[in-house]
Amino acid sequence: MDRLGRRARPDQLAVGSVKGQHVRRDPHVSVSSVDSDDPWRYVIVRGRETDIVPDEDLAFIDKMSLRYTGSSYMRRGFEREIFVITPDHIRVGRGGWARRR
């Protein structure tokens, strides 16, 4: 999400991908993530795709790859695009038997 918590950029796809075609047809999306240190903690973001921008020179996916793997993105043979999501609903929680806050 951006610093104001208004938009997320969780997905970056190859131009013309089947997933991209589906999002263009129906812009409603959801993304979930689990804390790797505590698998009971999670976040769910539901919203709409509000913009699609090209990933110029694969700069965005390189940044993500460097953060999570320590090296530049290796599959450079095709164009990619970034799907910007505007959240309608964000839920953060803990699963299991943990006491809810």
C-alpha positions, -999 to 999 in steps of 0.1 A, spaced: 0 0 0 11 35 -4 20 56 26 -16 68 30 -30 33 29 -51 40 -1 -37 19 -28 -19 -14 -30 3 -27 -59 2 -64 -51 2 -78 -85 24 -75 -115 16 -96 -146 29 -104 -180 11 -83 -207 -17 -104 -222 -18 -129 -194 -51 -148 -187 -52 -134 -152 -48 -99 -166 -77 -105 -190 -99 -116 -161 -91 -85 -141 -99 -63 -171 -133 -81 -174 -141 -79 -137 -120 -55 -117 -130 -69 -83 -100 -85 -66 -88 -97 -32 -53 -103 -19 -44 -121 13 -11 -124 31 1 -144 62 29 -133 85 58 -156 80 68 -153 117 33 -159 130 11 -179 106 -20 -170 127 -17 -134 117 -31 -123 84 -43 -94 63 -70 -95 36 -75 -67 11 -106 -66 -11 -110 -39 -37 -110 -29 -73 -83 -26 -99 -82 11 -107 -52 15 -129 -29 -6 -151 5 8 -158 35 -7 -177 65 -18 -157 90 3 -176 123 -16 -179 110 -41 -153 118 -16 -125 89 -26 -102 95 -63 -104 133 -58 -100 126 -39 -68 103 -67 -55 128 -94 -66 157 -76 -49 136 -72 -17 126 -109 -15 154 -128 -33 184 -104 -32 188 -103 -70 172 -88 -100 143 -105 -117 157 -131 -141 128 -137 -166 133 -106 -187 119 -119 -220 85 -102 -220 67 -70 -210 49 -68 -177 22 -45 -163 13 -34 -128 -23 -37 -115 -30 -9 -90 -57 -18 -65 -79 6 -45 -90 -11 -13 -127 -12 -4 -121 -34 27 -91 -43 47 -91 -68 75 -62 -76 98 -66 -104 123 -54 -135 140 -68 -170 134 -70 -200 156 -79 -198 192 -60 -166 199 -79 -140 218 -91 -113 194 -80 -77 199 
